[in-house]
Structure formats: C-alpha cells, structure tokens
Amino acid sequence: MTYPVTDFSADPLYAIIVAGGSGSRMKSDVPKQFLILNGKPILQHTIERFLAASSAMSIVLVLPERDRQTWATLCEEYGFYPASVRVVNGGATRFQSVRNGLSAILADNETGGGLVAVHDGVRPFVSPEIIRNSFVVASQMGSAVTCVPAKDSVRLVGDDGQSQAVDRSRVRLVQTPQTFRLDLFRQAFQVDEQPFFTDCASVVEYAGFAVTLIDGAYENIKITTPEDMLWAATFDSAG
C-alpha cells in the first residue's frame, strides 16, 4: 500500500545498511557488494539511493571487519566520502549484524525516538520514493515492510515431500527496506535470536508487534548471482 508522502522530517531518520555477503553464489572472490556496476561499487549505488531520499538521514553501514579496509580503499578510489555514513562491524548472523547497527544508533540517540530503515547493501535499485514512503508508513503504523506480489504459481512442500497449491494472490515476496519506529525496533531486538529469523520483520513479529506491508518494486532485486549482475548492468544502463 502506498501512503501519501507527508512531512516526516521532525523524526530523526536512520538507515542500517547490511553488507555482509561473501560472493560465493556470485562465483567471485570479491564480495558482491564491492563488485563494480556501471562505473561504481554496488554498495555505493545503494547508499546514494538513501542519501537521495533524505539529506537529514544518518546511515550505519554494517560490514564484516575483514572488509572494512576494502571499502575504505574503494571510497578513496571512487571519491565517495559521505559524511553521514558510519561504519560498524557486523556479527556472525544477520540478526547480530542488525543488532550491532542498532546499538550504534542508540549510542548516539539519548531519547530513543525516530525511525530506522534496514536495507540490503546489494539492493541498489530501491527508489528514493519507496524509501520515503517506508518512513511515512512506519511513522504512522510502527512498521513498513516492502514487498511485491508473487508472479509465479506457488506450491507449499510438506514434511512428507508432498506439495499443495497456494493461492498466489495471497503471497507476497518480501524485500527491503524494512522500516520501523526506533522505540519498537529496540524492544524487538531484545529477544533471543531464533533460527527462523530471516529478516527484521520476523524479529518484530516474534516480539509481538504487527507488521505492515507496503508496495515495493520488481526492479528492487537483491544481486546474488551472476545472472542478477547481468540484469542489473542492463537495467542500470537503461535507467
């Protein structure tokens, strides 16, 4: 659902961009967030989308400690020095990495108020409009989780290996950003990590909070495989 974009600048705005990929599925020795897409690193494209959404946004970039020097070298090479981006070390899991990013925000935010978006570093085609809408909805509803309707037929496989058809009109494919009120998000991430936490929405739901879905976009892909990279290069050139 798309809400009217109203003024939300009174709330402090934060983004946690998680970039911990290894490049294994990309069949590359270079972590996928650092691959060059039409003249600059994928991660730079992603960060620039958030900076375009709001000049008042503070960004926490979560990287594996081993990759911080690589990112610093790329920033030097491509002249990318955004003052509002802070780099922190990631954890062993996505849950732990997001928690590290959240801790960095809370350390600088005594009131604990504001809004926070969590986004995959390798989703460089998210539009500033989607980002802004996610903040608007989160300010009103507490959460805003980006998704798109399933295009393909969907089947659910049971423990016995048998499958059954699922009404695809009721299925949504979840993307990022996933945006939340900061006070709610802080409470949610006080729970113990669970094996079924695949994203922030699952953490928030487990903590007892409602999840509000908003419209994403099919072009907001997560670049994971060589095929994704080919599509991304074509799409970015066309755009």
NORMO-V405452 format. One record per residue. N is the residue number from 0. RES is the residue in one letter. PSI is psi in degrees with one decimal (NA if undefined). Layout:
# NORMO-V405452
n->N res->RES psi->PSI
n->N res->RES psi->PSI
This chain:
# NORMO-V405452
n->0 res->M psi->137.3
n->1 res->T psi->123.9
n->2 res->Y psi->155.1
n->3 res->P psi->138.4
n->4 res->V psi->103.4
n->5 res->T psi->-179.3
n->6 res->D psi->119.5
n->7 res->F psi->17.0
n->8 res->S psi->-12.9
n->9 res->A psi->-23.0
n->10 res->D psi->135.5
n->11 res->P psi->134.8
n->12 res->L psi->132.3
n->13 res->Y psi->152.2
n->14 res->A psi->133.8
n->15 res->I psi->112.8
n->16 res->I psi->117.3
n->17 res->V psi->123.4
n->18 res->A psi->78.2
n->19 res->G psi->16.4
n->20 res->G psi->150.0
n->21 res->S psi->-20.5
n->22 res->G psi->5.8
n->23 res->S psi->-45.8
n->24 res->R psi->-21.5
n->25 res->M psi->-9.1
n->26 res->K psi->45.4
n->27 res->S psi->145.8
n->28 res->D psi->-15.6
n->29 res->V psi->127.9
n->30 res->P psi->138.3
n->31 res->K psi->-30.1
n->32 res->Q psi->-16.4
n->33 res->F psi->-4.2
n->34 res->L psi->148.1
n->35 res->I psi->124.3
n->36 res->L psi->110.4
n->37 res->N psi->52.8
n->38 res->G psi->-4.7
n->39 res->K psi->161.0
n->40 res->P psi->145.8
n->41 res->I psi->-43.6
n->42 res->L psi->-34.3
n->43 res->Q psi->-43.9
n->44 res->H psi->-47.1
n->45 res->T psi->-48.7
n->46 res->I psi->-39.0
n->47 res->E psi->-32.2
n->48 res->R psi->-39.4
n->49 res->F psi->-38.4
n->50 res->L psi->-32.6
n->51 res->A psi->-26.3
n->52 res->A psi->-36.3
n->53 res->S psi->127.3
n->54 res->S psi->-13.0
n->55 res->A psi->3.2
n->56 res->M psi->136.8
n->57 res->S psi->131.5
n->58 res->I psi->131.4
n->59 res->V psi->116.9
n->60 res->L psi->120.8
n->61 res->V psi->116.4
n->62 res->L psi->150.2
n->63 res->P psi->142.8
n->64 res->E psi->-36.0
n->65 res->R psi->-19.7
n->66 res->D psi->-2.7
n->67 res->R psi->-38.7
n->68 res->Q psi->-36.6
n->69 res->T psi->-43.5
n->70 res->W psi->-41.8
n->71 res->A psi->-39.1
n->72 res->T psi->-41.3
n->73 res->L psi->-41.2
n->74 res->C psi->-40.1
n->75 res->E psi->-43.3
n->76 res->E psi->-37.7
n->77 res->Y psi->8.5
n->78 res->G psi->41.9
n->79 res->F psi->104.4
n->80 res->Y psi->61.9
n->81 res->P psi->122.2
n->82 res->A psi->-23.9
n->83 res->S psi->6.1
n->84 res->V psi->125.7
n->85 res->R psi->134.9
n->86 res->V psi->131.1
n->87 res->V psi->160.5
n->88 res->N psi->141.6
n->89 res->G psi->176.6
n->90 res->G psi->-170.6
n->91 res->A psi->-23.2
n->92 res->T psi->168.5
n->93 res->R psi->-41.9
n->94 res->F psi->-47.6
n->95 res->Q psi->-35.0
n->96 res->S psi->-44.0
n->97 res->V psi->-40.3
n->98 res->R psi->-39.0
n->99 res->N psi->-42.6
n->100 res->G psi->-41.3
n->101 res->L psi->-40.8
n->102 res->S psi->-37.7
n->103 res->A psi->-37.5
n->104 res->I psi->-48.2
n->105 res->L psi->-29.2
n->106 res->A psi->-26.3
n->107 res->D psi->3.0
n->108 res->N psi->94.8
n->109 res->E psi->-31.8
n->110 res->T psi->-25.6
n->111 res->G psi->7.2
n->112 res->G psi->163.0
n->113 res->G psi->-169.2
n->114 res->L psi->144.4
n->115 res->V psi->131.0
n->116 res->A psi->139.7
n->117 res->V psi->131.1
n->118 res->H psi->147.4
n->119 res->D psi->131.5
n->120 res->G psi->-21.4
n->121 res->V psi->29.9
n->122 res->R psi->77.9
n->123 res->P psi->-4.7
n->124 res->F psi->11.5
n->125 res->V psi->138.3
n->126 res->S psi->148.8
n->127 res->P psi->-31.1
n->128 res->E psi->-41.8
n->129 res->I psi->-42.1
n->130 res->I psi->-49.4
n->131 res->R psi->-41.5
n->132 res->N psi->-36.2
n->133 res->S psi->-37.4
n->134 res->F psi->-41.1
n->135 res->V psi->-48.7
n->136 res->V psi->-41.9
n->137 res->A psi->-36.4
n->138 res->S psi->-29.5
n->139 res->Q psi->-37.4
n->140 res->M psi->-13.6
n->141 res->G psi->-28.2
n->142 res->S psi->157.5
n->143 res->A psi->106.3
n->144 res->V psi->119.3
n->145 res->T psi->137.5
n->146 res->C psi->167.3
n->147 res->V psi->152.1
n->148 res->P psi->147.7
n->149 res->A psi->135.7
n->150 res->K psi->-36.2
n->151 res->D psi->163.6
n->152 res->S psi->148.0
n->153 res->V psi->136.4
n->154 res->R psi->142.8
n->155 res->L psi->124.8
n->156 res->V psi->127.0
n->157 res->G psi->177.3
n->158 res->D psi->-24.1
n->159 res->D psi->2.4
n->160 res->G psi->-10.3
n->161 res->Q psi->152.6
n->162 res->S psi->158.4
n->163 res->Q psi->149.3
n->164 res->A psi->145.9
n->165 res->V psi->138.8
n->166 res->D psi->106.9
n->167 res->R psi->-17.7
n->168 res->S psi->-16.2
n->169 res->R psi->1.5
n->170 res->V psi->135.2
n->171 res->R psi->137.9
n->172 res->L psi->120.4
n->173 res->V psi->137.3
n->174 res->Q psi->-167.1
n->175 res->T psi->156.9
n->176 res->P psi->153.5
n->177 res->Q psi->117.3
n->178 res->T psi->141.7
n->179 res->F psi->156.8
n->180 res->R psi->136.7
n->181 res->L psi->-38.6
n->182 res->D psi->-40.4
n->183 res->L psi->-43.2
n->184 res->F psi->-39.2
n->185 res->R psi->-43.4
n->186 res->Q psi->-43.2
n->187 res->A psi->-39.8
n->188 res->F psi->12.9
n->189 res->Q psi->-6.8
n->190 res->V psi->161.4
n->191 res->D psi->144.6
n->192 res->E psi->139.0
n->193 res->Q psi->151.2
n->194 res->P psi->-20.1
n->195 res->F psi->9.3
n->196 res->F psi->102.9
n->197 res->T psi->-15.2
n->198 res->D psi->-179.9
n->199 res->C psi->-32.1
n->200 res->A psi->-39.0
n->201 res->S psi->-32.2
n->202 res->V psi->-47.5
n->203 res->V psi->-42.3
n->204 res->E psi->-42.7
n->205 res->Y psi->-33.2
n->206 res->A psi->-4.2
n->207 res->G psi->10.4
n->208 res->F psi->150.5
n->209 res->A psi->150.0
n->210 res->V psi->123.5
n->211 res->T psi->128.9
n->212 res->L psi->143.2
n->213 res->I psi->164.0
n->214 res->D psi->131.1
n->215 res->G psi->-144.7
n->216 res->A psi->143.2
n->217 res->Y psi->-27.6
n->218 res->E psi->-8.4
n->219 res->N psi->61.1
n->220 res->I psi->157.1
n->221 res->K psi->116.0
n->222 res->I psi->112.0
n->223 res->T psi->-35.7
n->224 res->T psi->165.7
n->225 res->P psi->-33.7
n->226 res->E psi->-38.8
n->227 res->D psi->-39.6
n->228 res->M psi->-39.0
n->229 res->L psi->-44.7
n->230 res->W psi->-43.3
n->231 res->A psi->-42.9
n->232 res->A psi->-40.4
n->233 res->T psi->-45.2
n->234 res->F psi->-43.5
n->235 res->D psi->-34.9
n->236 res->S psi->-39.4
n->237 res->A psi->-33.7
n->238 res->G psi->NA
